[in-house]
Amino acid sequence: MIYDVVVVGGGPAGATAAEDLARSGKKVALLDREGRIKPCGGAIPPRLMRDFNISDEQLVAKIDTARMISPSGRFVDIPIENGFVGMVDRKDFDPFLRARAERAGATRFTGTFVRVEREEEKTFLVFRDKQSKEEVRLQTKFIIGADGARSDVARAEVPGGDKIPYVIAYHEIIDAPMAVGNYQPNRCDVIYDGRISPDFYGWVFPHGHTCSVGMGTGVDGFDLKQATADLRKMAGLDQAETIRKEGAPIPLRPMDKWDNGRDVVVVGDAAGTVAPSSGEGIYYAMYGGRVGAAAVSAALASGRASDLKLARQMFMKDHKNTYKALQAMQDAYYHSDERRERFVSLCHDVDVQTLTFESYMNKKLTRKRPLAHIKIGIKNVAHLTGLVSPQYT
């Protein structure tokens, strides 16, 4: 069997790429090591559910409020008007996506990527089979690397793949069957507090009968487990039963190059597509998988390996401005508690709330209502220059 493409990694990016290619009639192999659950708050916007045909059956909760909490304990509750944010548990969501790709025609393999081998004009993906422990070679025309942050495929095959910056995320899934303490099962809490994370944020995200409590940081030596324990105590969840614990790297920015100009392209976390500031990854991973599949389809049709560049070009065309805006916000407000206090103060502004969630729900910057943008810009300048107190709203 000669595959048109082997997809390495069966998370949202890889499973989406494999499904799209299989549905278009391509010969697809999907390699995943199975058994790994990525730490993830699990939030998905309605746009994702529409674009990728995700039904309510995959949701473990629907969120109608987001609470932003400052270092001093001040908070603002932001209603999610005219909709909701869906929550998934990656323990169940990722296997669902892999099974759907298999039903579309992808051939599943379970194992770990080892290397890419080339003989004359032939390309082989070599992996170690999980059950037999033996090396297996799959001949293929193209390879999609979707094997997460610090991707082995990217490091081996794509320039710059060994240098992408990242933070470490850690969370605990706990039993939280009802409202208790400060916790509400229909509300996501986002905690901007240097005691919880010195350079990012902490979260308390409901998952139905369970809850994800976690944080992320790029600061070496910071005690993630203690910070999460402190966060659980703040939320009144320190006595809840812990079901599982997970940690993993999360990339900080999209790579400058996603392909090797020959036969490999990377997508999702492997390409660094987690959104700055918010840390949102599932939508961007699935979108990245889709444009990666489109790029491979183009290369298969044209015979030009240069068409693999289309994956990054399409992704950045649609999301570059959003990423720039989110990165600017993170750079401005995440590096001290005084700035975090100011950020939460800004979130009290109704226009900030409306524009933020319109952009989040639709996955593009909202440009209407220019007077609101002007007012927000003035408030930003006032806070960043210290012209107003950190508590000014």
LINBELTA-V509011 format. One record per backbone hydrogen bond with DSSP energy under -0.5 kcal/mol. NH is the residue of the N-H (numbers start at 0). CO is the residue of the C=O. E is the energy in kcal/mol with one decimal. If there is no record, write none. Layout:
BEGIN
nh = (NH/NH)
co = (CO/CO)
e = (E/E)
END
This chain:
BEGIN
nh = (2/2/3/4/5/6/6/7/7/8/8/10/14/15/16/17/18/19/20/21/22/23/24/25/27/28/29/30/30/31/31/37/43/46/47/48/49/50/51/52/53/54/57/58/59/60/62/63/64/65/66/67/67/68/68/69/72/75/77/77/78/79/80/82/84/85/85/86/87/89/91/92/93/95/96/97/98/99/100/101/102/103/104/104/105/106/107/108/110/110/111/113/114/116/118/121/122/123/124/125/125/126/127/128/128/129/132/135/137/138/138/139/140/141/142/143/144/144/145/145/150/154/155/156/157/160/162/166/167/168/168/169/170/171/172/173/173/174/175/175/179/181/182/182/186/187/188/189/190/191/191/192/195/196/201/202/203/204/205/206/208/209/210/211/212/212/213/214/215/216/219/221/223/226/227/228/229/230/231/232/233/234/235/236/237/239/242/242/243/245/247/249/251/254/259/264/265/266/269/270/271/271/272/274/277/278/284/285/286/287/288/289/290/291/292/293/294/295/296/297/298/299/300/301/302/304/306/307/308/309/310/312/313/314/315/316/317/318/319/322/323/324/325/326/327/328/329/330/331/332/333/339/340/341/342/343/344/345/346/347/348/352/353/354/355/356/357/358/359/360/361/362/363/366/371/372/373/374/375/376/377/378/379/380/381/382/383/384/385/386/387/391)
co = (0/138/26/26/141/4/28/5/143/6/30/145/10/11/12/13/14/15/16/17/18/19/21/20/25/4/106/6/28/29/108/35/85/360/44/44/45/46/47/49/48/52/54/55/86/86/84/185/185/77/187/65/75/66/189/73/69/67/65/75/76/63/78/79/62/43/83/60/41/87/88/88/89/91/92/93/94/95/96/97/98/99/100/101/100/27/105/29/31/108/127/125/125/123/121/118/139/116/137/114/123/135/111/126/133/109/128/126/124/0/136/122/2/3/262/5/142/264/7/143/147/150/151/152/153/157/159/249/216/166/247/214/245/212/243/171/210/240/173/208/182/234/179/234/183/64/203/66/201/68/189/190/192/192/190/213/188/211/203/209/206/206/173/204/171/210/202/169/200/167/217/218/221/222/223/224/225/226/227/228/229/230/232/231/231/236/172/240/172/170/168/166/164/270/263/142/257/144/266/267/267/268/267/279/275/274/280/281/282/283/284/285/286/287/288/289/290/291/292/293/294/295/296/297/298/302/303/304/305/306/307/308/309/310/311/312/313/314/315/318/319/320/321/322/323/324/325/326/327/328/329/335/336/337/338/339/340/341/342/344/345/348/349/350/351/352/353/354/355/356/357/358/358/364/368/368/369/370/371/372/373/374/375/376/377/378/379/380/382/381/381/388)
e = (-0.6/-2.8/-1.9/-1.7/-2.0/-0.5/-3.4/-0.6/-3.1/-0.7/-3.6/-0.5/-3.0/-1.5/-2.3/-2.6/-2.4/-2.7/-2.3/-2.5/-2.7/-1.1/-1.8/-2.2/-0.8/-2.1/-3.0/-3.1/-0.6/-0.5/-2.1/-0.5/-3.0/-0.8/-0.8/-1.4/-2.3/-2.8/-2.4/-0.7/-1.8/-0.6/-1.8/-1.8/-3.2/-1.0/-2.9/-2.0/-1.1/-2.4/-3.3/-0.5/-2.4/-0.5/-2.6/-3.2/-1.6/-1.8/-3.5/-0.6/-0.6/-2.8/-1.1/-0.8/-2.0/-2.0/-0.5/-2.2/-2.4/-0.6/-1.9/-2.8/-1.3/-1.7/-2.0/-2.3/-2.6/-2.0/-2.0/-2.1/-2.3/-1.4/-0.5/-1.2/-2.2/-2.8/-0.5/-2.5/-1.3/-0.5/-1.9/-2.8/-1.5/-2.7/-1.9/-2.6/-0.6/-3.1/-2.9/-2.8/-0.6/-2.4/-2.9/-0.7/-2.9/-2.4/-1.9/-3.2/-2.5/-0.6/-0.5/-2.5/-1.7/-1.0/-2.5/-2.4/-0.6/-2.6/-3.1/-0.7/-0.6/-2.3/-1.8/-2.3/-2.3/-2.4/-1.8/-2.8/-3.0/-0.6/-3.1/-2.7/-2.5/-2.7/-2.5/-0.6/-2.6/-2.9/-0.6/-1.7/-0.7/-1.3/-2.4/-0.6/-1.7/-2.3/-2.4/-3.2/-2.8/-2.8/-0.6/-0.9/-1.6/-2.8/-2.5/-3.0/-2.2/-3.0/-0.5/-3.1/-0.7/-0.9/-1.8/-3.0/-2.2/-0.6/-2.0/-2.3/-1.2/-1.9/-0.6/-1.5/-1.2/-2.2/-2.2/-2.1/-2.6/-2.2/-2.5/-1.9/-2.4/-2.0/-1.2/-3.3/-0.6/-1.1/-3.1/-0.5/-1.5/-2.4/-2.2/-3.4/-2.1/-3.0/-1.9/-2.2/-2.6/-2.4/-1.1/-1.8/-0.5/-1.1/-1.5/-2.9/-3.3/-1.8/-2.5/-2.5/-2.7/-2.3/-2.5/-2.0/-2.4/-2.4/-2.2/-2.1/-2.2/-2.2/-2.5/-2.1/-2.2/-2.7/-2.1/-2.4/-2.5/-0.6/-1.5/-2.0/-1.6/-1.7/-1.4/-2.1/-2.9/-2.0/-2.9/-1.9/-1.5/-1.9/-2.3/-2.4/-2.4/-2.3/-2.5/-2.5/-2.3/-2.0/-2.3/-2.8/-1.9/-2.1/-2.1/-2.1/-2.5/-1.6/-2.3/-2.2/-1.7/-2.3/-1.6/-1.5/-1.9/-2.2/-2.6/-2.7/-2.4/-2.2/-2.2/-2.1/-2.4/-2.8/-1.7/-1.6/-1.0/-0.6/-0.9/-1.3/-2.2/-2.4/-2.4/-2.5/-2.2/-2.1/-2.6/-2.3/-2.4/-2.3/-3.0/-2.0/-0.8/-1.8/-1.1/-2.0)
END
